[in-house]
Amino acid sequence: MFSVTVRDHMMIAHSFRGDVFGPAQRLHGATYVVDATFRRAELDADGIVVDIGRATDALHAVLGALNYRNLDDEADFAGANTTTEVLARVIADRLADGAKAGDLGDGARVLDGLVVTLRESHVAWASYERAL
């Protein structure tokens, strides 16, 4: 399996519901380093997994819709705890939708998989992996 990873970052605010979250139940901020890894079993006719420039732009666009937002106020997240795991899935799904729509070029319509990793710090991160 071949893979290409691009990286960006975002800053958000949010709060959690549930005693398990302790002080994170209060409004707080998070800065994430976000990696998106695109996978395919065979390279395309140009010898690539996906165009790195288009992948970078697509990730930046998806994160731009979340960056500097209080996720508690976003309709897309109403009633949900926007944990790192949940955000990884949302970003992966939005990137997958873009790939299927041709945002990453025609060759990216046949990617085999995608992994999105959100790094909260140098010692803690979460990922979501999905097939395409």
C-alpha positions as CSV (number, residue, x, y, z in Angstrom):
1,M,0.0,0.0,0.0
2,F,1.3,3.4,-1.0
3,S,0.5,6.5,1.1
4,V,1.0,10.3,1.0
5,T,0.5,12.4,4.1
6,V,-0.1,16.2,4.2
7,R,-0.3,18.3,7.4
8,D,-2.0,21.5,8.6
9,H,-3.3,22.8,11.9
10,M,-6.4,24.3,13.4
11,M,-7.5,26.0,16.6
12,I,-10.9,25.5,18.0
13,A,-12.9,26.1,21.2
14,H,-15.4,23.6,22.7
15,S,-16.7,22.0,25.9
16,F,-17.7,18.5,26.7
17,R,-20.7,17.0,28.5
18,G,-20.2,14.2,31.0
19,D,-18.4,13.7,34.3
20,V,-15.7,11.7,32.6
21,F,-14.3,14.9,31.1
22,G,-13.7,16.7,34.4
23,P,-12.6,20.3,33.9
24,A,-12.9,19.9,30.1
25,Q,-16.6,20.3,30.6
26,R,-15.9,24.0,30.7
27,L,-15.2,25.9,27.6
28,H,-11.6,25.5,26.6
29,G,-9.4,25.8,23.5
30,A,-7.4,23.2,21.6
31,T,-4.8,23.5,18.9
32,Y,-4.5,20.4,16.7
33,V,-1.8,19.4,14.2
34,V,-3.8,17.5,11.6
35,D,-2.3,14.8,9.3
36,A,-4.3,13.4,6.4
37,T,-2.9,10.2,4.9
38,F,-4.2,9.1,1.5
39,R,-3.7,5.4,0.6
40,R,-3.9,3.3,-2.6
41,A,-2.7,-0.1,-3.6
42,E,-1.4,1.0,-7.0
43,L,0.0,4.3,-8.1
44,D,-1.9,6.2,-10.8
45,A,-0.7,6.7,-14.4
46,D,1.5,9.6,-13.2
47,G,3.1,7.5,-10.5
48,I,1.5,9.2,-7.6
49,V,-1.0,8.4,-4.8
50,V,-2.6,11.8,-5.0
51,D,-1.4,15.3,-6.0
52,I,0.2,16.7,-2.9
53,G,-0.8,20.2,-3.7
54,R,-4.4,19.3,-4.2
55,A,-4.4,17.2,-1.0
56,T,-2.9,20.1,0.9
57,D,-5.5,22.5,-0.4
58,A,-8.3,20.1,0.4
59,L,-7.2,19.6,4.0
60,H,-6.7,23.3,4.4
61,A,-10.3,23.9,3.1
62,V,-11.8,21.3,5.4
63,L,-10.0,22.7,8.4
64,G,-10.8,26.3,7.4
65,A,-14.5,25.5,8.1
66,L,-13.6,24.6,11.7
67,N,-10.6,26.9,12.4
68,Y,-11.1,29.6,15.1
69,R,-14.7,28.4,15.8
70,N,-16.4,27.5,19.0
71,L,-17.7,24.1,18.0
72,D,-20.4,24.3,20.6
73,D,-22.0,26.9,18.4
74,E,-21.8,25.0,15.1
75,A,-25.0,23.3,14.0
76,D,-23.1,20.3,12.5
77,F,-22.0,19.4,16.1
78,A,-25.3,20.0,18.0
79,G,-25.7,17.5,20.7
80,A,-22.2,15.9,20.1
81,N,-19.1,15.9,22.2
82,T,-16.5,17.1,19.8
83,T,-13.7,14.9,21.1
84,T,-10.5,14.4,19.2
85,E,-11.8,11.1,17.9
86,V,-15.1,12.6,16.6
87,L,-13.3,15.5,14.9
88,A,-10.9,13.0,13.2
89,R,-13.9,11.2,11.7
90,V,-15.6,14.4,10.6
91,I,-12.5,15.6,8.8
92,A,-11.9,12.2,7.2
93,D,-15.5,12.1,6.0
94,R,-15.3,15.6,4.5
95,L,-12.0,14.8,2.8
96,A,-13.5,11.5,1.4
97,D,-16.5,13.4,0.1
98,G,-14.2,15.8,-1.7
99,A,-12.1,13.0,-3.1
100,K,-15.2,11.3,-4.5
101,A,-16.3,14.7,-6.0
102,G,-13.0,15.1,-7.8
103,D,-11.6,17.9,-5.6
104,L,-8.2,15.9,-5.5
105,G,-8.3,15.1,-9.2
106,D,-9.8,12.3,-11.1
107,G,-7.1,9.8,-10.0
108,A,-8.1,10.4,-6.3
109,R,-11.6,9.1,-7.0
110,V,-10.2,5.6,-6.7
111,L,-8.2,5.9,-3.5
112,D,-8.3,2.9,-1.2
113,G,-8.2,4.6,2.1
114,L,-7.7,7.6,4.2
115,V,-6.4,8.2,7.8
116,V,-6.8,11.4,9.7
117,T,-4.8,12.0,12.8
118,L,-5.3,14.9,15.2
119,R,-2.4,15.6,17.5
120,E,-3.3,17.4,20.7
121,S,0.2,17.4,21.9
122,H,3.5,15.7,21.4
123,V,2.3,12.8,23.7
124,A,-1.4,12.5,22.8
125,W,-3.3,12.0,19.5
126,A,-6.2,10.2,17.9
127,S,-6.9,8.9,14.4
128,Y,-9.8,7.8,12.3
129,E,-9.3,5.4,9.4
130,R,-11.8,4.7,6.6
131,A,-12.0,2.9,3.3
132,L,-12.9,4.9,0.2
